[in-house]
Amino acid sequence: MRIPQRGQDAEALLATLETYRAKDIDWRSGRTFAYVYDAGREAEAVGKRAYAAFLTENALDPTAFPSLLRLENELVSMGATHLSGGPEAAGNLTTGGTESIILAVKAARDRARALRPEVTRPNMVLPVTAHAAFHKAAWFLGVEPIPVEVDPQTFRAGPDQAKGAIGPDTVLVVGSAPSYAHGVCDDIPGLAALARDRGIPMHVDACVGGWMLPFFRRLGAEVPAFDFSVPGVTSISMDLHKYAFCPKGASLILHRDKSYREHQIFSFSGWTGYTIVNPTVLSTRSGGPMAAAWATLRFIGEDGYERHARALLEATRRIVEGVSGIPGLRVMGRPDFCLVAVASDEVNVFHVVDEMNRRGWYIQAQLGFRGHAANFHLSVHPGVVGRVDEMLGALAECVEIARGLPPTGLSEMVKGAVETLDLASIPPEAFAQLLAVAGIQGTTLPERTAGINEILDALPPPVREGLLRRFFNDLNHIGDEGAP
């Protein structure tokens, strides 16, 4: 595709963009339990106005745009205060939880380089339930991830699991508050005490729950300690575009003090251009997310967040109770947050996901891993709380339909052939045939994805990853329309 020879009408272009949304999930319907955290039209409008107002400002150089430095400092101050940080706390706004986590790992690695030069092969100890972003950070930064198991009933990680994995090259210990998959908080005080005793930094991934958990505690929920009030916690990641309901992408990386944050910063003067000082992964940073987050936090306010927290707590309790009353389903663990994972020993959860999606309910499939069962995941947010009872009714119906569906047999058909396959050696034609077995024609996914998920669930994670890399490599392509 080429750009048009002549510029096109603005209204026509915007109308065309709207047509591109045709197959997107309808997140405004109150039926989407993933990806979007909807606090309502008013908060959305305020965030968008502030975003647009500062969209073209650039936070690369704070001397050129001191307004953005002020916005970022005030966001960090609000976030650190919210998480019991003192006046010495420091941090930055990032594009999302992945960037915040990458920066936490970089700071820990570079701190070890400066203070422990004997560490030549750095590693970090993290639960198997820790977010995949830590493995992405490890891959980028050359830090070996050492996963440790969690309690098989509660899905929590604690010092008993982690202590044997910490060694002389460990530069970071990780815990989640909560973990995304099951919505439970690890034993942060225990992990932090272990890390502190060993002289190792401790990072808490509070990306999904860090903003809302303190409000849950105010309302009487039993929220485990996880923030800077816990001795030994040295850094925290917390997304504002999740349960603070800010426009994407806005996350905070927070450090207990500047001595930790200093190792996050990249500076370089060894070239012919201007000296670069970057506190984040990006150099150029739009002021839009900063202004939008700043405006949204202040617009909703503590009273507004507390109202949302009360509604989320009530909705989550109803979901846990309702799911527990549906024959064949079980909630995994006891969620500390408004994230619920649901497994079954009687029905194929991937069929349940398909049946719910057919009825307009978007719920998220999660594959099994290391003995942890395959399940479906519900992220409860303000946009769905009014439809919880309706969702539970639909879920009960879908479970009974799934119970009557025959097994696809696809997992057994391909498991033996694929699990030892060298994917790099498969020619494109053979890979297309392999996808066709799963019901994928070209880059178009079938309406029902249970077969695909069954196949992926049956395969070792490295093979899953290889298949998905190949598929996504084909998914992002230059089409024929308008091609030169």
TIKEMI-306989 format. One record per residue (C-alpha): residue number from 1; x negated, y negated, z. Coordinates in nm, 3 decimals, padded with zeros to 5 digits. Layout:
<recs>
REC margu      xx      yy      zz
REC   NUM       X       Y       Z
...
</recs>
This chain:
<recs>
REC margu      xx      yy      zz
REC     1  00.000  00.000  00.000
REC     2 -00.121 -00.350 -00.084
REC     3 -00.015 -00.675  00.076
REC     4  00.236 -00.852 -00.150
REC     5  00.098 -01.089 -00.411
REC     6  00.330 -01.364 -00.289
REC     7  00.423 -01.438  00.068
REC     8  00.768 -01.312  00.166
REC     9  01.063 -01.468  00.343
REC    10  01.030 -01.455  00.721
REC    11  01.391 -01.352  00.791
REC    12  01.376 -01.076  00.532
REC    13  01.054 -00.945  00.684
REC    14  01.202 -00.939  01.033
REC    15  01.510 -00.761  00.899
REC    16  01.285 -00.499  00.739
REC    17  01.103 -00.450  01.067
REC    18  01.436 -00.376  01.234
REC    19  01.500 -00.096  00.985
REC    20  01.171  00.064  01.091
REC    21  01.323  00.124  01.437
REC    22  01.591  00.356  01.299
REC    23  01.439  00.678  01.438
REC    24  01.299  00.532  01.762
REC    25  01.443  00.650  02.091
REC    26  01.729  00.429  02.209
REC    27  01.573  00.322  02.537
REC    28  01.844  00.064  02.609
REC    29  02.109  00.336  02.629
REC    30  02.023  00.442  02.984
REC    31  01.943  00.791  02.854
REC    32  01.563  00.768  02.820
REC    33  01.367  00.917  03.110
REC    34  01.014  00.841  02.982
REC    35  00.786  00.576  02.834
REC    36  00.999  00.267  02.903
REC    37  01.065  00.105  03.242
REC    38  01.367 -00.117  03.197
REC    39  01.455 -00.375  03.461
REC    40  01.723 -00.543  03.252
REC    41  01.764 -00.805  02.983
REC    42  01.690 -01.109  03.200
REC    43  01.349 -00.989  03.317
REC    44  01.271 -00.871  02.964
REC    45  01.356 -01.213  02.820
REC    46  01.139 -01.401  03.071
REC    47  00.845 -01.173  03.002
REC    48  00.880 -01.209  02.626
REC    49  00.898 -01.588  02.642
REC    50  00.586 -01.609  02.855
REC    51  00.412 -01.354  02.632
REC    52  00.485 -01.556  02.319
REC    53  00.377 -01.881  02.483
REC    54  00.025 -01.749  02.551
REC    55 -00.003 -01.496  02.270
REC    56 -00.279 -01.678  02.079
REC    57 -00.495 -01.783  02.375
REC    58 -00.811 -01.575  02.419
REC    59 -00.949 -01.463  02.756
REC    60 -01.288 -01.381  02.605
REC    61 -01.432 -01.707  02.738
REC    62 -01.277 -01.841  03.061
REC    63 -01.450 -02.178  03.011
REC    64 -01.250 -02.227  02.691
REC    65 -00.918 -02.114  02.838
REC    66 -00.925 -02.177  03.214
REC    67 -00.547 -02.125  03.221
REC    68 -00.604 -01.756  03.155
REC    69 -00.869 -01.730  03.424
REC    70 -00.619 -01.876  03.667
REC    71 -00.344 -01.638  03.556
REC    72 -00.574 -01.337  03.587
REC    73 -00.702 -01.441  03.929
REC    74 -00.349 -01.494  04.057
REC    75 -00.239 -01.154  03.922
REC    76 -00.535 -00.985  04.090
REC    77 -00.460 -01.170  04.411
REC    78 -00.094 -01.063  04.408
REC    79 -00.188 -00.705  04.329
REC    80 -00.464 -00.679  04.589
REC    81 -00.248 -00.837  04.860
REC    82  00.032 -00.597  04.773
REC    83 -00.209 -00.306  04.828
REC    84 -00.355 -00.431  05.158
REC    85 -00.669 -00.574  05.003
REC    86 -00.859 -00.843  05.187
REC    87 -00.983 -01.180  05.058
REC    88 -01.300 -01.012  04.932
REC    89 -01.106 -00.786  04.689
REC    90 -01.176 -00.831  04.318
REC    91 -01.039 -00.702  03.991
REC    92 -00.912 -00.767  03.643
REC    93 -00.608 -00.731  03.422
REC    94 -00.644 -00.457  03.160
REC    95 -00.435 -00.330  02.873
REC    96 -00.313 -00.024  03.059
REC    97 -00.386  00.254  03.301
REC    98 -00.633  00.426  03.071
REC    99 -00.850  00.116  03.048
REC   100 -00.828  00.061  03.424
REC   101 -00.939  00.420  03.484
REC   102 -01.223  00.394  03.232
REC   103 -01.348  00.085  03.415
REC   104 -01.325  00.257  03.754
REC   105 -01.535  00.547  03.625
REC   106 -01.783  00.310  03.459
REC   107 -01.824  00.110  03.779
REC   108 -01.889  00.428  03.978
REC   109 -02.136  00.562  03.723
REC   110 -02.329  00.236  03.694
REC   111 -02.329  00.188  04.070
REC   112 -02.496  00.528  04.101
REC   113 -02.747  00.430  03.833
REC   114 -02.840  00.123  04.036
REC   115 -02.840  00.275  04.385
REC   116 -02.909  00.644  04.326
REC   117 -03.157  00.674  04.039
REC   118 -03.203  01.043  04.117
REC   119 -02.855  01.107  03.969
REC   120 -02.918  01.202  03.608
REC   121 -02.606  01.407  03.533
REC   122 -02.321  01.220  03.703
REC   123 -01.993  01.395  03.775
REC   124 -01.660  01.310  03.933
REC   125 -01.438  01.535  04.143
REC   126 -01.069  01.513  04.062
REC   127 -00.754  01.723  04.107
REC   128 -00.619  01.926  03.813
REC   129 -00.312  01.702  03.845
REC   130 -00.515  01.384  03.785
REC   131 -00.420  01.193  03.473
REC   132 -00.579  01.291  03.142
REC   133 -00.724  00.939  03.122
REC   134 -00.998  01.049  03.363
REC   135 -01.106  01.315  03.117
REC   136 -01.099  01.055  02.840
REC   137 -01.317  00.829  03.054
REC   138 -01.551  01.120  03.124
REC   139 -01.580  01.192  02.752
REC   140 -01.656  00.829  02.667
REC   141 -01.897  00.768  02.953
REC   142 -02.087  01.095  02.983
REC   143 -01.956  01.177  03.330
REC   144 -01.877  01.543  03.390
REC   145 -01.525  01.604  03.528
REC   146 -01.506  01.870  03.801
REC   147 -01.137  01.959  03.845
REC   148 -01.021  02.111  04.174
REC   149 -00.697  02.295  04.243
REC   150 -00.403  02.156  04.437
REC   151 -00.171  02.324  04.685
REC   152  00.052  02.552  04.472
REC   153  00.365  02.458  04.667
REC   154  00.325  02.085  04.728
REC   155  00.099  02.007  04.427
REC   156 -00.112  01.783  04.652
REC   157 -00.490  01.766  04.652
REC   158 -00.683  01.726  04.975
REC   159 -01.031  01.748  05.124
REC   160 -01.019  02.126  05.162
REC   161 -00.996  02.166  04.786
REC   162 -01.248  01.892  04.703
REC   163 -01.528  01.937  04.955
REC   164 -01.685  02.238  04.787
REC   165 -01.696  02.061  04.450
REC   166 -01.889  01.753  04.566
REC   167 -02.259  01.775  04.496
REC   168 -02.570  01.557  04.477
REC   169 -02.468  01.422  04.134
REC   170 -02.110  01.329  04.230
REC   171 -02.049  00.957  04.172
REC   172 -01.672  00.939  04.226
REC   173 -01.389  01.118  04.405
REC   174 -01.038  01.075  04.262
REC   175 -00.689  01.103  04.408
REC   176 -00.343  01.012  04.276
REC   177 -00.064  00.812  04.435
REC   178  00.135  00.968  04.292
REC   179  00.034  01.217  04.024
REC   180  00.238  01.163  03.710
REC   181  00.337  01.525  03.649
REC   182  00.504  01.595  03.986
REC   183  00.545  01.255  04.152
REC   184  00.359  01.354  04.471
REC   185  00.080  01.168  04.648
REC   186 -00.247  01.343  04.719
REC   187 -00.394  01.335  05.070
REC   188 -00.566  01.002  05.011
REC   189 -00.683  00.950  05.374
REC   190 -00.840  01.297  05.376
REC   191 -01.006  01.257  05.037
REC   192 -01.127  00.907  05.121
REC   193 -01.276  01.021  05.454
REC   194 -01.459  01.299  05.272
REC   195 -01.592  01.059  05.009
REC   196 -01.695  00.806  05.272
REC   197 -01.882  01.067  05.473
REC   198 -02.075  01.162  05.159
REC   199 -02.141  00.798  05.063
REC   200 -01.938  00.826  04.741
REC   201 -01.680  00.578  04.604
REC   202 -01.316  00.686  04.609
REC   203 -01.071  00.584  04.337
REC   204 -00.694  00.602  04.379
REC   205 -00.494  00.629  04.059
REC   206 -00.179  00.439  04.155
REC   207 -00.104  00.345  03.795
REC   208  00.250  00.475  03.795
REC   209  00.354  00.423  04.156
REC   210  00.129  00.167  04.318
REC   211  00.359 -00.129  04.273
REC   212  00.681  00.035  04.391
REC   213  00.558  00.267  04.670
REC   214  00.516 -00.017  04.924
REC   215  00.880 -00.114  04.864
REC   216  00.987  00.248  04.916
REC   217  00.804  00.240  05.250
REC   218  00.986 -00.079  05.352
REC   219  01.315  00.100  05.293
REC   220  01.221  00.384  05.525
REC   221  01.087  00.640  05.279
REC   222  00.799  00.856  05.399
REC   223  00.522  00.715  05.182
REC   224  00.173  00.852  05.253
REC   225 -00.103  00.597  05.305
REC   226 -00.288  00.535  04.980
REC   227 -00.409  00.176  04.946
REC   228 -00.698 -00.039  05.074
REC   229 -00.571  00.008  05.429
REC   230 -00.728  00.354  05.405
REC   231 -01.100  00.343  05.495
REC   232 -01.309  00.479  05.212
REC   233 -01.080  00.377  04.926
REC   234 -01.303  00.161  04.707
REC   235 -01.093  00.108  04.392
REC   236 -00.732  00.138  04.277
REC   237 -00.571  00.130  03.935
REC   238 -00.211  00.004  03.917
REC   239 -00.001 -00.057  03.609
REC   240  00.224 -00.360  03.603
REC   241  00.399 -00.249  03.284
REC   242  00.547  00.053  03.459
REC   243  00.734 -00.005  03.785
REC   244  00.660 -00.376  03.807
REC   245  00.855 -00.391  03.477
REC   246  00.616 -00.625  03.296
REC   247  00.576 -00.616  02.917
REC   248  00.305 -00.383  02.787
REC   249  00.011 -00.379  02.820
REC   250 -00.065 -00.496  03.171
REC   251 -00.253 -00.299  03.435
REC   252 -00.483 -00.393  03.720
REC   253 -00.818 -00.245  03.818
REC   254 -00.884 -00.349  04.178
REC   255 -01.198 -00.306  04.389
REC   256 -01.239 -00.336  04.764
REC   257 -01.503 -00.605  04.709
REC   258 -01.714 -00.765  04.438
REC   259 -02.012 -00.542  04.503
REC   260 -01.816 -00.257  04.343
REC   261 -01.664 -00.469  04.066
REC   262 -02.006 -00.601  03.958
REC   263 -02.088 -00.258  03.812
REC   264 -01.773 -00.275  03.598
REC   265 -01.896 -00.580  03.406
REC   266 -02.082 -00.551  03.075
REC   267 -02.319 -00.833  02.979
REC   268 -02.549 -00.851  02.679
REC   269 -02.786 -01.111  02.542
REC   270 -03.001 -00.897  02.312
REC   271 -02.869 -01.013  01.979
REC   272 -02.860 -01.329  01.770
REC   273 -02.509 -01.435  01.869
REC   274 -02.355 -01.570  02.186
REC   275 -02.419 -01.396  02.516
REC   276 -02.138 -01.153  02.590
REC   277 -01.996 -01.103  02.938
REC   278 -01.700 -00.865  02.944
REC   279 -01.533 -00.757  03.270
REC   280 -01.307 -00.519  03.075
REC   281 -01.346 -00.282  02.780
REC   282 -01.214 -00.543  02.539
REC   283 -01.390 -00.864  02.447
REC   284 -01.107 -01.063  02.289
REC   285 -00.801 -01.042  02.511
REC   286 -00.470 -01.207  02.434
REC   287 -00.327 -01.426  02.707
REC   288  00.020 -01.292  02.626
REC   289  00.018 -00.994  02.866
REC   290 -00.132 -01.208  03.143
REC   291  00.136 -01.475  03.119
REC   292  00.411 -01.216  03.078
REC   293  00.301 -01.020  03.386
REC   294  00.260 -01.336  03.593
REC   295  00.607 -01.460  03.495
REC   296  00.778 -01.123  03.545
REC   297  00.636 -01.066  03.894
REC   298  00.744 -01.410  04.005
REC   299  01.083 -01.391  03.833
REC   300  01.182 -01.061  03.998
REC   301  01.022 -01.142  04.334
REC   302  01.000 -00.928  04.643
REC   303  01.376 -00.931  04.696
REC   304  01.436 -00.813  04.340
REC   305  01.180 -00.535  04.363
REC   306  01.332 -00.421  04.690
REC   307  01.675 -00.401  04.526
REC   308  01.529 -00.194  04.243
REC   309  01.346  00.027  04.493
REC   310  01.668  00.099  04.684
REC   311  01.846  00.198  04.362
REC   312  01.554  00.414  04.250
REC   313  01.533  00.595  04.582
REC   314  01.904  00.672  04.579
REC   315  01.900  00.785  04.215
REC   316  01.598  01.009  04.270
REC   317  01.756  01.172  04.574
REC   318  02.072  01.239  04.373
REC   319  01.868  01.391  04.091
REC   320  01.670  01.618  04.325
REC   321  01.989  01.730  04.496
REC   322  02.175  01.768  04.167
REC   323  01.899  01.964  03.996
REC   324  01.869  02.193  04.297
REC   325  02.238  02.271  04.260
REC   326  02.209  02.385  03.897
REC   327  02.156  02.763  03.881
REC   328  01.821  02.849  03.729
REC   329  01.647  02.516  03.792
REC   330  01.403  02.416  04.065
REC   331  01.228  02.089  04.147
REC   332  00.852  02.130  04.164
REC   333  00.730  02.007  04.501
REC   334  00.887  01.728  04.702
REC   335  00.849  01.402  04.507
REC   336  00.718  01.099  04.694
REC   337  00.817  00.880  04.401
REC   338  01.087  00.852  04.136
REC   339  00.919  01.109  03.910
REC   340  01.070  01.457  03.906
REC   341  00.936  01.776  03.745
REC   342  01.185  02.059  03.690
REC   343  01.091  02.421  03.616
REC   344  01.286  02.742  03.569
REC   345  01.225  03.113  03.612
REC   346  01.546  03.198  03.428
REC   347  01.578  02.976  03.119
REC   348  01.339  02.836  02.860
REC   349  01.286  02.475  02.968
REC   350  01.186  02.381  02.613
REC   351  01.533  02.484  02.493
REC   352  01.680  02.267  02.770
REC   353  01.477  01.971  02.643
REC   354  01.603  02.029  02.288
REC   355  01.964  02.057  02.397
REC   356  01.940  01.738  02.603
REC   357  01.779  01.552  02.315
REC   358  02.059  01.667  02.084
REC   359  02.302  01.492  02.319
REC   360  02.099  01.172  02.323
REC   361  01.915  01.230  02.653
REC   362  01.540  01.192  02.621
REC   363  01.349  01.402  02.872
REC   364  00.983  01.498  02.848
REC   365  00.841  01.850  02.810
REC   366  00.527  01.939  03.009
REC   367  00.326  02.248  02.921
REC   368  00.208  02.501  03.176
REC   369 -00.150  02.484  03.301
REC   370 -00.362  02.705  03.528
REC   371 -00.064  02.888  03.667
REC   372  00.148  02.574  03.705
REC   373  00.476  02.640  03.527
REC   374  00.597  02.467  03.213
REC   375  00.863  02.213  03.303
REC   376  01.047  01.901  03.199
REC   377  00.981  01.561  03.348
REC   378  01.211  01.275  03.445
REC   379  01.086  00.922  03.503
REC   380  01.366  00.744  03.687
REC   381  01.380  00.368  03.625
REC   382  01.645  00.096  03.672
REC   383  01.776  00.141  03.319
REC   384  01.899  00.495  03.392
REC   385  02.020  00.478  03.753
REC   386  02.379  00.407  03.648
REC   387  02.397  00.726  03.439
REC   388  02.245  00.980  03.676
REC   389  02.568  01.171  03.740
REC   390  02.641  01.184  03.368
REC   391  02.290  01.310  03.301
REC   392  02.322  01.584  03.563
REC   393  02.648  01.699  03.408
REC   394  02.487  01.717  03.064
REC   395  02.187  01.898  03.212
REC   396  02.404  02.168  03.369
REC   397  02.575  02.228  03.034
REC   398  02.243  02.240  02.848
REC   399  02.096  02.493  03.093
REC   400  02.386  02.729  03.028
REC   401  02.347  02.689  02.652
REC   402  01.972  02.750  02.679
REC   403  02.039  03.061  02.887
REC   404  02.225  03.211  02.593
REC   405  01.968  03.132  02.325
REC   406  01.746  03.419  02.210
REC   407  01.367  03.390  02.247
REC   408  01.195  03.251  01.940
REC   409  00.912  03.506  01.950
REC   410  00.683  03.245  01.796
REC   411  00.435  03.239  02.082
REC   412  00.358  03.607  02.057
REC   413  00.349  03.587  01.677
REC   414  00.064  03.338  01.665
REC   415 -00.107  03.373  02.002
REC   416 -00.343  03.653  01.915
REC   417 -00.432  03.503  01.579
REC   418 -00.489  03.147  01.695
REC   419 -00.644  03.158  02.041
REC   420 -00.988  03.257  01.905
REC   421 -00.956  03.058  01.584
REC   422 -01.221  02.811  01.473
REC   423 -00.988  02.529  01.375
REC   424 -01.265  02.332  01.210
REC   425 -01.304  02.609  00.953
REC   426 -00.937  02.629  00.851
REC   427 -00.873  02.480  00.505
REC   428 -00.584  02.229  00.481
REC   429 -00.357  02.478  00.300
REC   430 -00.395  02.742  00.574
REC   431 -00.340  02.481  00.846
REC   432 -00.017  02.373  00.673
REC   433  00.099  02.736  00.671
REC   434  00.020  02.763  01.041
REC   435  00.231  02.454  01.113
REC   436  00.511  02.592  00.897
REC   437  00.533  02.896  01.129
REC   438  00.613  02.649  01.407
REC   439  00.873  02.475  01.191
REC   440  00.661  02.174  01.094
REC   441  00.675  02.075  00.728
REC   442  00.403  01.826  00.641
REC   443  00.406  01.564  00.915
REC   444  00.779  01.588  00.985
REC   445  00.872  01.744  01.316
REC   446  01.180  01.969  01.326
REC   447  01.481  01.860  01.526
REC   448  01.420  02.146  01.771
REC   449  01.070  02.156  01.919
REC   450  01.108  02.453  02.155
REC   451  00.918  02.678  01.917
REC   452  00.628  02.434  01.891
REC   453  00.612  02.394  02.267
REC   454  00.630  02.770  02.321
REC   455  00.332  02.818  02.093
REC   456  00.131  02.542  02.260
REC   457  00.225  02.669  02.605
REC   458  00.096  03.017  02.520
REC   459 -00.242  02.897  02.395
REC   460 -00.554  02.804  02.593
REC   461 -00.583  02.425  02.639
REC   462 -00.886  02.388  02.407
REC   463 -00.691  02.553  02.124
REC   464 -00.388  02.334  02.196
REC   465 -00.611  02.030  02.176
REC   466 -00.766  02.139  01.848
REC   467 -00.429  02.200  01.686
REC   468 -00.297  01.865  01.798
REC   469 -00.609  01.682  01.678
REC   470 -00.563  01.831  01.334
REC   471 -00.192  01.746  01.330
REC   472 -00.239  01.386  01.445
REC   473 -00.526  01.340  01.204
REC   474 -00.277  01.417  00.926
REC   475  00.002  01.216  01.089
REC   476 -00.187  00.887  01.056
REC   477 -00.242  00.861  00.682
REC   478 -00.220  00.625  00.386
REC   479  00.105  00.701  00.211
REC   480  00.174  00.693 -00.159
REC   481  00.420  00.405 -00.146
REC   482  00.252  00.097 -00.286
REC   483 -00.088  00.264 -00.296
REC   484 -00.336  00.126 -00.544
</recs>
